[in-house]
Amino acid sequence: MRQATVYIDSEALQYNLNRVKQLAPTAKIVSMVKANAYGHGVKDCLAALAATDAFGVACLQEALEIRELGHQQPITLIEGVFSADEMQSVIDNNIEVLVHHHVQVEWLLAHKQQYIAKGLKVWVKLNSGMNRLGFKVPEIIDIIQMLKAEGFSCVLAMHFANADADHHPLNEQQKAQFLQVKQACDPIMASCCNSAAIFKWPELNFDFVRPGIMLYGASPFVDRSAHDLDIQPVMTFTAEIIALNHIQAGESVGYGSTFVAEQAMDIAIVSIGYGDGYPRAFQKQNYVSIQGQMTRVIGRVSMDMIAIDVTDLHAPLGTEVELWGKDRLVDDVAIANGTIGYELLCRMSARPLRIKI
Ligand SMILES: Cc1ncc(COP(=O)(O)O)c(C=O)c1O
């Protein structure tokens, strides 16, 4: 059997959830499990995240999947509903909406009695400069005051555009606007921290934090690794060596013959490729790990195979190769590929075998 495997480490997920608790001890944790738990598989991750206070997802379908799996924690739709007809399902399944647009406020008001009777909170999104979703200041203050007067329990919500950057001027603007609205609408619950903000700004934890990438043990920062942040990689992506070749100086490897050996070398073919979610467009030299020892990927990544340099390595047929995981961090693979760990994790294909450990 082809041995391309994704291992999901439940204990690492629990460890990372505890890290959030250490960093934000007074806030409730809304674990972000959108996009199939950042590609990790929602079913396995929800079980491991049983101690979370709530879940955050991008759409009703993702929320219903959580309910179908039997989890009862509050769920927030971080983009709200996409059409009026989703409101009834939201209420029937105890799902909380965010509102970022007037039309969503109208849909919510049309279901006011039922929504409030279920004890559901409404999240109201501030656009403080990211300019994706939300109401600007001062309009948001009127909307929140109106919703409160109608009897809704509101959470002021905001998302940072540059929480991963140390000195971006927009950070101060976003913080100032958030605090201004919070004060003007006092008392109101508040939530603005993603993973990077949880690490950087403990004073902004407020009522709810919304960790995503840190739960999965990848870093939100380019200059701080998972090890630096004391979080543990949850996904380990491996495959096996299925062929060994000895090649001479001047011989090439793979499609396009982009790699040409400068001297005689041993290469191994590993049964993994872009058909499994392994990235093809490397901008820098990429590596894999064989029992903690890094070795380079050579030539082009094919749909089902890659070639690696095993000169001077003990790597017989059947050797397990780590593409990313605890030794070769997904963030480092992402840097070599000109992307971020988030993308590599989320676009993991359904093809590899999945094993929860
Ligand atoms: C609104 C919102 N909150 C929180 C998060 C979690 O962010 P991160 O994965 O960087 O922790 C996201 C992710 O995109 C988001 O869109």
PDBQT file of the ligand as one rigid body, heavy atoms in Angstrom, charges set to zero:
ROOT
HETATM    1  C1  LIG A 401     -11.840  36.558  12.405  1.00  0.00    +0.000 C 
HETATM    2  C2  LIG A 401     -10.726  35.620  12.704  1.00  0.00    +0.000 A 
HETATM    3  N1  LIG A 401     -10.369  35.413  13.973  1.00  0.00    +0.000 NA
HETATM    4  C3  LIG A 401      -9.365  34.566  14.292  1.00  0.00    +0.000 A 
HETATM    5  C4  LIG A 401      -8.661  33.895  13.320  1.00  0.00    +0.000 A 
HETATM    6  C5  LIG A 401      -7.525  32.983  13.712  1.00  0.00    +0.000 C 
HETATM    7  O1  LIG A 401      -6.311  33.510  13.242  1.00  0.00    +0.000 OA
HETATM    8  P1  LIG A 401      -4.944  32.729  13.484  1.00  0.00    +0.000 P 
HETATM    9  O2  LIG A 401      -5.050  31.465  12.748  1.00  0.00    +0.000 OA
HETATM   10  O3  LIG A 401      -3.914  33.646  12.910  1.00  0.00    +0.000 OA
HETATM   11  O4  LIG A 401      -4.834  32.546  14.953  1.00  0.00    +0.000 OA
HETATM   12  C6  LIG A 401      -9.004  34.085  11.983  1.00  0.00    +0.000 A 
HETATM   13  C7  LIG A 401      -8.259  33.386  10.931  1.00  0.00    +0.000 C 
HETATM   14  O5  LIG A 401      -8.203  33.689   9.806  1.00  0.00    +0.000 OA
HETATM   15  C8  LIG A 401     -10.057  34.977  11.665  1.00  0.00    +0.000 A 
HETATM   16  O6  LIG A 401     -10.428  35.186  10.396  1.00  0.00    +0.000 OA
ENDROOT
TORSDOF 0
